[in-house]
């Protein structure tokens, strides 16, 4: 894509179909432009609590009310991505309890290949962004931007990837439809993977997960708004190992029929077949 726009703490909406992040070889992150962080030799994030998947945890989740959710029942006892989707819901339910016990105000579910771009607030801060949300709003939706494959030698997507395809919610309709064919490059959908964003919810009583991308409430329909500038940055298939790792952790046969029971999205299915049957050179050509 030729049309790009820089992302910065003073980001604003533009008619560009793609958004460019400045590349940096240092531990400073490109979406923070020239801001520096004193990581020294320890890159381990502070304030992060890791919950390990122990036998005790699995026994606790086996008694979860998630197993009574009829909307999720079609995903039960299926392999690969379907199993992951159920595990995400179980983990989100546990996170709600932990957040409520800790007095946390907001909760959001992110994958390890995602970051939040909190544009639109008075300062470039997720905390400030959520503080400015009206009190009667229960949930805010962050439209997602999807990374574009730039090079075949990416090692650290968060510091090396600089180009994102903007969500259609953040684009003028004439730009979205006018550049649709060029931006999809023959793929069946605008994004390779999901396109419905992710949401943050206030930690209220009766809160529940509603899939990996939304929250809901057992007692009421949440009041939801969609953010006009803030976004989820999704670094999908940003490096070569993202392609091969799916093959290595899933036992499905690389056939068009069998991958349907393992993967929900068409691109994930195609990626699994390519990774299972092609040479490294063929995989590189396909990915690029």
Phi, psi and omega per residue, in radians:
X1 nan 2.417 -3.099
X2 -1.568 -0.491 -3.034
X3 -1.531 2.077 -3.103
X4 -2.345 2.798 3.073
X5 -2.525 2.469 -3.122
X6 -1.291 2.596 3.059
X7 -1.858 2.390 -3.078
X8 -2.770 3.007 3.077
X9 -1.013 -0.322 3.119
X10 -1.864 0.556 -3.091
X11 -1.009 2.633 3.080
X12 -2.491 2.884 -3.132
X13 -1.237 2.502 3.071
X14 -2.449 2.956 -3.138
X15 -1.526 0.089 -3.136
X16 -1.182 2.512 3.095
X17 -1.438 -0.481 3.132
X18 -2.112 2.723 -3.129
X19 -2.144 2.258 -3.049
X20 -1.821 2.301 3.066
X21 -1.888 2.382 -3.073
X22 -1.227 2.291 -3.086
X23 -1.359 2.504 3.108
X24 -2.482 2.445 3.119
X25 -1.630 -0.109 -3.114
X26 -1.652 2.971 3.105
X27 -1.157 -0.142 3.031
X28 -1.198 2.525 -3.002
X29 -1.667 2.435 -3.029
X30 -1.105 -0.525 -3.129
X31 -1.321 -0.147 3.011
X32 -1.737 0.205 -3.123
X33 0.958 -2.078 -3.044
X34 -1.709 0.198 3.104
X35 -1.179 2.502 -3.116
X36 -2.049 2.593 3.116
X37 -2.207 2.402 -3.080
X38 -1.529 1.413 3.127
X39 -1.426 -0.401 -3.030
X40 0.931 -2.279 -3.097
X41 -1.686 -0.054 -3.074
X42 -1.921 1.856 3.137
X43 -1.601 0.080 -3.130
X44 -1.230 2.216 -3.086
X45 -1.160 2.485 3.109
X46 -1.540 2.631 3.097
X47 1.337 0.276 3.141
X48 -1.850 2.239 3.095
X49 -1.886 2.125 -3.138
X50 -1.644 2.227 3.088
X51 -1.818 1.974 -3.103
X52 -1.434 2.598 -3.120
X53 -1.473 1.577 -3.111
X54 -1.718 2.991 3.077
X55 -1.092 -0.674 3.110
X56 -1.076 -0.725 3.110
X57 -1.110 -0.767 -3.129
X58 -1.122 -0.652 3.091
X59 -1.161 -0.662 3.104
X60 -1.149 -0.760 -3.127
X61 -1.255 -0.421 3.086
X62 -1.139 -0.389 3.116
X63 -1.706 0.159 -3.057
X64 -1.195 2.594 3.062
X65 -1.211 -0.214 3.110
X66 -0.996 -0.578 -3.116
X67 -1.198 -0.199 3.087
X68 -1.679 -0.033 -3.105
X69 -1.348 1.980 -3.096
X70 -1.169 -0.552 -3.120
X71 -1.174 -0.335 -3.105
X72 -1.789 -0.161 -2.974
X73 -1.073 -0.505 -3.129
X74 -1.222 -0.185 3.131
X75 -1.690 -0.188 -3.054
X76 -1.164 2.480 2.986
X77 1.037 0.584 3.033
X78 -2.037 2.717 -3.030
X79 -1.450 2.991 2.926
X80 0.982 -2.097 -3.021
X81 -1.118 -0.539 3.112
X82 -1.185 -0.744 3.067
X83 -1.086 -0.722 3.115
X84 -1.064 -0.726 -3.118
X85 -1.072 -0.719 3.113
X86 -1.178 -0.754 3.113
X87 -1.070 -0.667 3.104
X88 -1.077 -0.737 3.134
X89 -1.138 -0.708 3.095
X90 -1.108 -0.747 3.132
X91 -1.174 -0.660 3.120
X92 -1.124 -0.676 3.108
X93 -1.111 -0.759 3.086
X94 -1.090 -0.665 -3.136
X95 -1.128 -0.605 3.093
X96 -1.066 -0.804 -3.138
X97 -1.098 -0.792 3.140
X98 -1.114 -0.711 -3.133
X99 -1.150 -0.731 3.132
X100 -1.134 -0.746 3.138
X101 -1.133 -0.537 -3.112
X102 -1.552 -0.033 3.141
X103 1.305 0.454 3.139
X104 -1.298 2.485 -3.096
X105 -1.503 -0.712 -3.049
X106 -2.237 2.683 3.099
X107 -2.407 2.474 3.108
X108 -2.528 2.529 3.122
X109 -1.840 2.101 3.085
X110 -2.175 2.589 3.015
X111 -1.525 2.966 -3.100
X112 -1.268 -0.138 3.086
X113 -1.892 0.493 -3.097
X114 -2.330 2.598 3.014
X115 -2.331 2.797 3.066
X116 -1.753 2.311 3.038
X117 -1.881 1.663 -3.001
X118 -1.467 0.995 3.111
X119 -1.289 2.772 3.035
X120 1.730 -0.205 3.094
X121 -1.584 2.993 -3.137
X122 -1.158 -0.441 3.006
X123 -2.388 2.764 -3.062
X124 -1.358 1.415 -3.018
X125 -2.659 2.262 3.075
X126 -1.124 -0.699 3.108
X127 -1.005 -0.815 -3.130
X128 -1.160 -0.686 3.131
X129 -1.022 -0.799 -3.110
X130 -1.296 -0.511 3.072
X131 -1.120 -0.496 -3.096
X132 -1.508 -0.055 3.104
X133 -1.275 2.305 3.125
X134 -0.966 2.547 -3.037
X135 -1.118 -0.430 -3.116
X136 -1.451 0.004 3.134
X137 -1.626 2.237 -3.109
X138 -1.631 -0.463 -3.010
X139 -2.609 2.408 3.074
X140 -2.087 2.395 -3.123
X141 -1.789 2.210 3.029
X142 -1.685 1.887 3.017
X143 -1.031 2.568 -3.095
X144 -1.728 2.507 2.952
X145 -1.834 2.520 -3.091
X146 -1.993 2.288 -3.125
X147 -1.137 2.592 3.061
X148 -1.836 2.489 3.131
X149 -1.226 2.066 -3.113
X150 -1.835 -0.710 -3.085
X151 -2.466 2.835 -3.129
X152 -1.704 0.115 -3.096
X153 -2.095 0.428 3.127
X154 -1.146 2.271 3.089
X155 -1.922 -0.746 -3.110
X156 -2.166 1.584 -3.068
X157 -0.950 -0.680 -3.066
X158 -1.076 -0.507 -3.125
X159 -1.870 -0.221 -3.061
X160 -1.900 -0.587 -3.091
X161 -1.306 2.331 -3.028
X162 -2.273 -0.007 -3.080
X163 -2.160 2.264 3.138
X164 -2.275 2.496 3.009
X165 -1.516 2.183 -3.056
X166 -1.365 2.598 3.118
X167 -1.190 2.552 -3.136
X168 -1.084 -0.380 3.063
X169 -1.190 -0.347 -3.134
X170 -1.892 0.295 -3.124
X171 -2.156 2.533 2.937
X172 -1.072 2.471 -3.056
X173 -1.059 -0.617 -3.135
X174 -1.176 -0.568 3.075
X175 -1.213 -0.779 -3.112
X176 -1.068 -0.905 -3.094
X177 -1.301 -0.580 -3.116
X178 -1.194 -0.537 -3.107
X179 -1.912 0.234 -3.034
X180 -1.072 -0.850 -3.077
X181 -1.099 -0.732 3.141
X182 -1.167 -0.663 -3.062
X183 -1.360 -0.485 -3.131
X184 -1.440 -0.438 3.084
X185 0.895 0.751 3.070
X186 1.549 -0.121 3.097
X187 -1.324 2.661 -3.059
X188 -1.210 -0.365 -3.092
X189 -2.229 2.832 -3.140
X190 -1.062 -0.837 3.031
X191 -1.727 2.657 3.078
X192 -1.183 -0.675 -3.111
X193 -2.048 -2.263 -3.029
X194 -1.352 2.789 -3.140
X195 -2.409 0.167 -3.055
X196 -1.724 0.215 3.060
X197 1.228 -2.980 3.061
X198 -2.453 2.760 -3.032
X199 -2.134 2.682 2.965
X200 -1.927 2.461 -3.095
X201 -2.204 2.557 2.979
X202 -1.201 2.462 -3.118
X203 -1.441 1.560 3.116
X204 -1.885 2.900 3.032
X205 -1.067 2.549 3.075
X206 1.258 0.196 3.070
X207 -1.154 2.519 3.095
X208 -2.553 2.723 3.034
X209 -1.262 2.590 3.068
X210 -2.273 1.085 -2.991
X211 1.510 3.077 -3.070
X212 -1.280 -0.213 -3.005
X213 -1.915 -0.195 -3.067
X214 -2.468 2.882 3.024
X215 -2.137 2.816 3.084
X216 -2.541 -3.053 -3.122
X217 -2.437 2.362 -3.105
X218 -1.163 -0.393 -3.003
X219 -1.886 -0.247 -3.132
X220 -2.756 2.882 3.028
X221 -1.511 2.089 -3.072
X222 -1.103 2.521 3.005
X223 -1.395 2.015 -2.976
X224 -2.072 2.440 2.999
X225 -2.230 2.732 3.101
X226 -1.899 2.264 -3.090
X227 -1.308 2.425 -3.027
X228 -1.524 -0.311 -3.126
X229 -2.246 -0.703 -3.137
X230 -1.136 2.647 -3.056
X231 -2.677 2.822 2.925
X232 -1.615 2.240 3.042
X233 -1.634 1.972 -3.082
X234 -1.824 1.951 -3.114
X235 -1.595 1.253 -3.032
X236 -1.566 2.334 -3.135
X237 0.849 0.721 -3.067
X238 -1.369 -0.432 3.121
X239 -2.283 2.833 -3.012
X240 -1.057 -0.651 -3.107
X241 -1.164 -0.343 3.060
X242 -1.112 -0.522 3.126
X243 -1.327 -0.843 -3.065
X244 -1.307 -0.485 -3.088
X245 -1.141 -0.578 3.108
X246 -1.140 -0.671 3.095
X247 -1.120 -0.705 -3.018
X248 -1.308 -0.388 -3.083
X249 -1.888 0.182 -3.129
X250 -2.306 2.317 -3.033
X251 -1.692 0.279 -3.138
X252 -1.276 2.730 3.068
X253 -1.336 2.509 -3.121
X254 -1.401 1.032 3.072
X255 -2.120 2.716 -3.086
X256 -1.073 -0.550 -3.131
X257 -1.378 -0.773 -3.035
X258 -1.249 -0.555 -3.118
X259 -1.184 -0.311 3.132
X260 -1.155 -0.474 3.138
X261 -1.496 -0.057 -3.112
X262 -1.972 -0.554 -3.047
X263 -2.258 2.480 -3.126
X264 -1.503 -0.623 -3.002
X265 -1.690 2.491 -3.109
X266 -1.040 -0.717 -3.092
X267 -1.183 -0.693 3.087
X268 -1.065 -0.665 3.115
X269 -1.126 -0.812 3.131
X270 -1.117 -0.697 -3.141
X271 -1.096 -0.695 3.138
X272 -1.139 -0.735 3.136
X273 -1.130 -0.777 3.126
X274 -1.089 -0.795 -3.103
X275 -1.141 -0.449 -3.096
X276 -1.576 -0.319 -2.995
X277 -2.155 -0.320 -3.016
X278 -1.721 2.846 3.024
X279 -1.349 2.926 3.123
X280 -1.025 -0.742 -3.138
X281 -1.114 -0.735 3.124
X282 -1.144 -0.668 3.094
X283 -1.124 -0.713 3.123
X284 -1.067 -0.813 -3.130
X285 -1.094 -0.693 -3.123
X286 -1.180 -0.732 -3.087
X287 -1.221 -0.641 -3.095
X288 -1.433 nan nan
